[in-house]
């Protein structure tokens, strides 16, 4: 399994807008082919996105669509998101 971890920081007071935009995009999330998606509100207008894919190849195939979706938030970012991709060591669902 392969994960994408994306750290996002929004302009002051814009986290609610970010959540609303993300909710509107949810029907398109299935186009990305991941196994799991989490968006975590870290407070202080920051969010963490975690997407888990079956493989790095599936993540790479989803990259253009993922970039398009993230681009829809560009007007409310305080800074451009930082993305890291890593292999998943343990993934347990209880």
C-alpha positions as CSV (number, residue, x, y, z in Angstrom):
1,X,0.0,0.0,0.0
2,X,1.0,3.6,-0.6
3,X,0.0,6.8,1.1
4,X,-0.2,10.4,0.3
5,X,0.1,12.8,3.2
6,X,-0.8,16.4,2.3
7,X,-0.4,19.2,4.8
8,X,-2.6,22.3,4.1
9,X,-2.7,25.7,5.6
10,X,-5.5,28.1,4.8
11,X,-5.8,31.8,5.0
12,X,-7.2,33.0,8.4
13,X,-10.7,31.9,9.0
14,X,-11.0,29.9,5.8
15,X,-11.0,26.3,7.1
16,X,-14.9,26.3,7.0
17,X,-14.7,27.2,3.3
18,X,-12.2,24.5,2.7
19,X,-14.4,21.9,4.3
20,X,-17.4,23.1,2.3
21,X,-15.4,22.9,-1.0
22,X,-14.2,19.4,0.0
23,X,-17.7,18.3,0.7
24,X,-18.8,19.5,-2.8
25,X,-15.9,17.5,-4.3
26,X,-16.8,14.2,-2.6
27,X,-18.6,12.7,-5.5
28,X,-15.4,13.1,-7.5
29,X,-13.2,11.4,-4.9
30,X,-14.1,8.0,-6.2
31,X,-12.3,8.9,-9.5
32,X,-9.1,8.9,-7.5
33,X,-9.1,5.1,-6.9
34,X,-7.8,5.2,-3.3
35,X,-8.8,2.7,-0.6
36,X,-9.2,5.3,2.1
37,X,-9.4,9.1,2.4
38,X,-9.2,11.2,5.6
39,X,-9.2,15.0,6.0
40,X,-8.3,16.0,9.5
41,X,-8.9,19.5,10.9
42,X,-5.7,20.3,12.9
43,X,-7.0,23.7,14.1
44,X,-5.5,27.1,13.4
45,X,-6.8,26.9,9.7
46,X,-4.6,23.8,9.0
47,X,-5.7,20.4,7.7
48,X,-4.0,17.1,7.0
49,X,-5.2,14.8,4.2
50,X,-4.3,11.2,4.2
51,X,-5.1,9.1,1.1
52,X,-4.2,5.4,1.0
53,X,-3.8,3.6,-2.3
54,X,-3.3,-0.1,-3.2
55,X,0.1,0.8,-4.9
56,X,2.3,3.7,-5.8
57,X,1.3,3.1,-9.5
58,X,-2.4,3.7,-8.6
59,X,-1.4,6.9,-6.7
60,X,0.6,8.1,-9.7
61,X,-2.4,7.4,-12.0
62,X,-4.6,9.5,-9.8
63,X,-2.2,12.4,-9.5
64,X,-3.6,14.6,-12.4
65,X,-7.2,14.4,-11.0
66,X,-5.9,14.9,-7.4
67,X,-4.0,18.0,-8.5
68,X,-7.1,19.4,-10.2
69,X,-9.2,18.9,-7.1
70,X,-6.5,20.5,-4.8
71,X,-6.3,23.3,-7.3
72,X,-9.9,24.3,-6.5
73,X,-8.7,25.4,-3.1
74,X,-5.9,27.6,-4.4
75,X,-7.6,30.9,-3.6
76,X,-7.9,30.1,0.1
77,X,-4.4,28.5,0.7
78,X,-2.1,30.5,3.0
79,X,0.7,28.6,1.3
80,X,0.9,25.8,-1.2
81,X,0.2,22.3,0.2
82,X,3.1,20.0,1.0
83,X,2.7,16.5,-0.4
84,X,4.6,13.4,0.6
85,X,4.1,9.9,-0.6
86,X,5.3,6.9,1.4
87,X,4.8,3.2,1.7
88,X,2.3,2.0,4.3
89,X,3.9,-0.2,6.9
90,X,0.8,-1.2,9.0
91,X,-2.8,-0.7,8.1
92,X,-5.3,-2.2,10.5
93,X,-9.0,-1.6,10.5
94,X,-11.0,-2.6,13.6
